[in-house]
C-alpha cells in the first residue's frame, strides 16, 4: 500500500520518473487524478513537495511477526467504504481507521530493576494515536507495529464513550461550542471556536515512575477540565457528541 500527495496542480508521473526513489517499486505508488505535463518537463526539484508513505510488505515466506520490547502488532480495521445509509464513499472521503485488534505483543519493558509485561493482551480491541507506528502488510492484511505507549486505550464496543484509557491517557467529553456571542449574535459553524473545556469520562491508571510503580492521576471522572487546544485525538460518539483522548499532562486545569 502506498499513498502520495502532489502539490502541483496537474501532472502525470511515469515509472521512469520514479527511478530516483530508492527502494520504491513504481507499481506500488498511487497518484490521484491530475492533468498532464509534457514528458521531460519535470526536474528533480519538482519532486521536493512529493510525499510518499508506503507500507512494509512482508514476503509470504515469513509466517509470523514477533514484536520486540514494548511493541505491539495491531491488525487494522477495514476502511469504511459506505455510509450508514449505504452510500458508497469515494477513496478520498474514506476515513482511515484508528483502531484494530492486537495480534501479537512483545516481552514488555524494563524500568529500573522492574520487568513490566505489556498491559494489552492478544485479542484486545484498541484505539491508537494518529500517525503512530509503522504500517506492515502481512498475510494479505494491513497491520501496524507500534509501541504500547502509542495505544490510547482499549475499546470493546463501537462507542468511544466506553474507551478504557491506558497509562496517563484521559477521555473527555467535549463541551458544545458556543452558539452565540456574549452580545447575543448567532455564530456560523465556521466562526464557532473549538471548545477546550469538557467533562472527564474515564482516566487511565497513571504513569510509571523510575522504579516502575504507577503514579495515579490527579484527574478524576466527573471533573470539568480545561485542556490544550489541538492536543490529543478527536472522536465522534454514537450519540453525536465530540470526545477527545489526551495525556493527563495536556489537561491544564480543573474547573469548579
C-alpha positions in Angstrom: 0.0 0.0 0.0 1.3 3.5 -0.8 -0.2 6.9 -1.0 1.2 10.1 -2.4 0.3 13.8 -2.4 1.3 16.2 -5.1 1.1 20.0 -4.7 1.4 20.6 -8.4 -2.0 21.4 -9.9 -1.6 18.9 -12.7 0.8 16.1 -13.6 1.2 12.6 -14.9 4.1 10.6 -13.5 5.6 7.6 -15.3 7.6 4.7 -13.8 10.7 6.2 -15.3 10.3 9.4 -13.4 10.3 7.5 -10.1 13.6 5.7 -10.7 15.4 8.0 -8.4 13.3 7.0 -5.4 15.4 4.3 -3.9 13.6 1.2 -2.7 10.2 2.1 -4.2 8.5 0.0 -6.9 6.6 2.1 -9.4 3.7 -0.3 -9.3 3.3 0.3 -5.6 2.8 4.1 -5.8 -0.7 5.6 -6.4 -1.5 9.1 -7.5 -4.7 11.0 -7.6 -6.1 12.0 -10.9 -4.4 15.1 -12.3 -3.9 16.6 -15.7 -0.7 16.1 -17.7 2.7 17.7 -18.1 4.8 17.1 -21.1 7.4 14.4 -20.6 10.9 15.7 -19.7 9.5 19.0 -18.3 10.0 17.8 -14.7 13.3 18.3 -12.9 14.4 16.7 -9.6 13.4 20.0 -7.9 9.9 19.3 -9.0 9.7 16.4 -6.5 10.6 18.3 -3.4 6.9 18.5 -2.5 6.2 14.8 -3.2 5.2 12.9 -0.1 5.3 9.1 -0.2 4.1 6.8 2.5 4.5 3.1 1.8 3.7 0.1 4.0 6.4 -2.5 4.6 5.3 -5.7 2.7 6.3 -8.9 4.5 7.1 -11.7 2.0 4.8 -14.8 2.1 7.7 -17.0 3.2 7.5 -15.4 6.7 4.6 -16.8 8.7 4.8 -14.8 11.9 5.8 -11.5 13.4 7.1 -11.3 16.9 7.3 -7.7 18.3 10.3 -6.9 20.5 10.3 -4.9 23.7 7.2 -3.0 24.4 6.0 -3.1 20.8 2.6 -4.4 19.8 1.3 -5.7 16.4 -2.2 -4.5 15.6 -4.4 -5.8 12.8 -6.1 -2.7 11.4 -9.9 -2.4 10.9 -11.1 -2.2 7.3 -11.7 1.3 6.0 -15.4 2.2 5.8 -16.4 2.2 2.1 -20.1 3.1 2.8 -22.0 5.5 4.9 -24.5 4.2 7.5 -27.2 4.8 4.8 -25.4 2.5 2.3 -23.9 5.2 0.1 -20.6 4.3 -1.4 -17.7 6.7 -0.4 -15.0 7.8 -2.8 -11.5 6.8 -1.7 -10.8 10.5 -0.8 -13.7 10.5 1.6 -13.0 7.2 3.3 -11.7 7.8 6.8 -8.6 6.0 7.8 -9.3 3.5 10.7 -7.7 4.4 14.1 -8.3 1.1 15.8 -7.8 -2.6 15.4 -7.1 -6.0 17.1 -3.9 -6.8 19.0 -2.5 -10.0 17.3 1.0 -10.1 19.0 2.8 -8.4 21.9 6.4 -8.0 22.9 8.0 -9.2 26.1 7.5 -5.8 27.7 10.0 -3.3 29.0 12.3 -2.9 32.0 12.2 0.3 34.2 14.9 0.3 36.8 15.1 -3.2 38.2 11.4 -3.9 37.4 10.4 -6.0 34.4 6.9 -4.9 33.2 4.7 -7.0 30.9 2.5 -5.4 28.3 -0.7 -4.0 29.7 -2.6 -5.1 26.5 -3.2 -8.7 25.6 -3.7 -10.6 22.3 -7.2 -10.2 21.1 -7.9 -6.8 22.7 -9.6 -4.2 20.6 -7.6 -1.0 20.8 -7.5 2.6 19.7 -4.1 4.2 18.9 -2.7 7.6 18.3 -2.8 9.1 14.8 0.4 8.8 12.8 1.9 6.3 15.3 3.8 3.2 14.4 4.9 1.5 11.2 2.5 0.1 8.7 3.1 -3.5 7.7 1.2 -5.6 5.1 1.2 -9.2 6.3 -0.8 -12.2 5.2 -2.9 -10.0 2.9 -4.0 -7.7 5.7 -2.8 -4.3 6.9 -1.1 -4.1 10.3 0.5 -1.5 12.5 3.6 -2.1 14.6 3.7 0.4 17.3 4.9 1.0 20.9 2.4 0.3 23.7 2.6 3.9 24.8 1.1 4.9 21.4 -2.1 2.9 22.3 -4.7 5.3 23.7 -7.0 2.7 25.2 -9.0 -0.5 24.9 -12.4 -0.3 23.3 -14.5 -3.4 23.2 -17.7 -1.7 21.8 -18.4 0.6 18.9 -18.9 3.6 21.1 -15.9 5.8 22.1 -17.5 6.7 25.4 -16.7 3.1 26.5 -13.0 3.6 26.0 -10.7 2.4 28.8 -7.7 4.7 28.7 -4.2 3.3 29.2 -1.3 4.8 31.1 -1.7 8.6 31.6 -4.5 9.0 29.0 -7.7 10.8 29.8 -11.0 10.5 27.9 -13.0 13.8 27.9 -16.5 14.6 26.5 -16.0 18.0 24.9 -18.4 20.8 25.7 -20.6 22.1 22.9 -19.3 25.1 21.0 -21.0 28.4 21.9 -23.9 29.2 19.6 -24.0 32.9 20.3 -21.6 35.7 21.1 -21.7 37.5 24.5 -23.8 40.1 22.8 -26.4 37.5 21.6 -25.4 37.2 18.0 -25.7 33.8 16.4 -22.4 32.2 15.3 -22.0 30.4 12.0 -20.3 27.0 12.0 -17.2 28.5 10.5 -16.9 31.1 13.2 -17.5 28.9 16.2 -14.4 28.5 18.3 -13.3 24.9 19.0 -14.0 24.3 22.7 -11.2 23.4 25.0 -13.4 22.5 28.0 -15.0 19.2 28.8 -16.0 16.6 31.3 -13.7 13.7 32.2 -15.3 10.4 31.3 -12.5 8.0 32.1 -8.9 8.1 33.4 -6.0 5.7 32.8 -4.1 4.0 35.7 -1.4 6.7 35.6 2.3 7.0 34.6 5.2 4.8 35.7 7.9 6.3 37.9 11.6 5.3 37.7 11.0 2.2 39.8 8.1 1.0 37.7 5.4 2.0 40.1 2.2 3.6 39.0 1.6 7.2 39.9 -2.2 7.8 39.9 -3.5 10.8 38.0 -4.8 13.8 40.0 -7.7 14.0 37.5 -10.9 12.0 38.2 -14.0 11.1 36.2 -16.6 13.9 36.5 -14.1 16.7 36.7 -14.7 19.6 34.3 -11.3 20.5 32.9 -9.6 23.0 30.6 -7.2 21.3 28.1 -4.7 22.3 25.5 -6.2 23.1 22.1 -5.3 20.8 19.2 -3.9 18.2 21.6 -4.8 14.5 21.6 -7.1 12.5 19.3 -10.6 13.6 18.5 -13.5 11.1 18.2 -17.2 11.2 17.5 -19.5 9.3 19.8 -22.5 7.2 18.8 -24.8 10.0 20.2 -23.1 12.6 18.0 -21.1 14.1 20.9 -17.4 15.0 20.5 -14.8 13.3 22.6 -11.1 13.7 22.9 -8.4 11.4 24.4 -5.2 13.0 25.5 -2.4 12.8 28.1 -3.1 14.0 31.6 -0.2 16.5 31.1 -2.2 18.2 28.4 -5.0 19.0 30.9 -4.2 22.4 32.2 -6.7 23.0 35.0 -9.8 21.6 36.8 -12.8 24.0 36.8 -15.4 24.3 39.5 
